[in-house]
Amino acid sequence: NEGGAIHMAKALGIPTFSIYSPWINKMAWHTFEKDTNVAVHLSDYRPELIQGKPKKELKKEIPELYELFKPEFFSGTLRSFLDDHVLTNE
């Protein structure tokens, strides 16, 4: 996820799917959430791993947190996003 490109896409009305790093505060960066702009974060699936920890501590745990952020957590959400905004059934 690269913030600049995502914000430009949102400004142009292009649907976005973002995967936020575990140490990023999703609520601070995920703006314009609608059906066309979807974002996932480890805290959506395993909040106990993130809650109450300062950013400095989370940054030290990045490798372990990424290992715990399994694609199967959000594969259904990604599939729905692709079906709705990218893939066509022609």
CORDA-V354770 format. One record per backbone hydrogen bond with DSSP energy under -0.5 kcal/mol. CO is the residue of the C=O (numbers start at 1). NH is the residue of the N-H. E is the energy in kcal/mol with one decimal. If there is no record, write none. Layout:
co:nh:e
CO:NH:E
CO:NH:E
This chain:
co:nh:e
1:3:-0.5
2:6:-1.9
3:7:-2.4
4:8:-2.1
5:9:-2.4
6:10:-2.4
7:11:-2.1
8:12:-1.5
9:14:-2.9
10:13:-1.3
16:38:-3.0
18:20:-0.6
18:40:-2.5
21:24:-1.6
24:26:-1.0
25:28:-0.9
25:29:-1.1
26:29:-0.7
26:30:-3.2
29:31:-1.5
34:37:-0.6
36:16:-2.0
36:38:-0.5
37:34:-0.7
38:18:-2.6
40:20:-2.7
41:44:-2.3
41:45:-0.5
42:45:-1.5
42:46:-3.3
46:49:-1.9
47:50:-1.5
47:51:-2.9
50:53:-2.0
54:57:-0.6
54:58:-2.2
55:59:-2.6
56:60:-1.1
57:61:-0.9
58:61:-0.7
59:62:-1.0
61:65:-2.8
62:66:-2.8
63:67:-1.7
64:68:-1.3
65:69:-0.7
66:69:-0.7
68:70:-1.5
70:73:-1.9
70:74:-0.6
71:74:-0.9
71:75:-1.1
74:78:-2.7
75:79:-2.6
76:80:-2.3
77:81:-2.2
78:82:-2.8
79:83:-2.7
80:84:-2.5
81:85:-2.4
82:86:-2.1
82:87:-3.1
88:90:-0.6
